[in-house]
Amino acid sequence: MAKTPCTVDLISAQKKELKATEEKLHHARLDLAVALSTISETQGEAFELAIKALEGVKYGSAARSTSAEAGYFVTVAEGLDEKLK
């Protein structure tokens, strides 16, 4: 059975459409890779900032202030204890 020109044209058109779709898929994959890279980089920066904030709370001025305030209250309590004796 011989192929009619209509069938040949249809196959040719489908091949062109397939090639165009494969190119679109390739570009979409590249765009996805760039987006994932950006997301990963941003996530890393967010983790770094969170760690710095936690370290600041644990070791920074807030922790020193709390420690100083606790030391002050201990001194006041000891002074009051001495007065009561």
Secondary structure, DSSP 8 states (H G I E B T S, - for coil): ----HHHHHHHHHHHHHHHHHHHHHHHHHHHHHHHHHHHHHHHHHHHHHHHHHHHHHHHSHHHHHHHHHHHHHHHHHHHHHHHH-
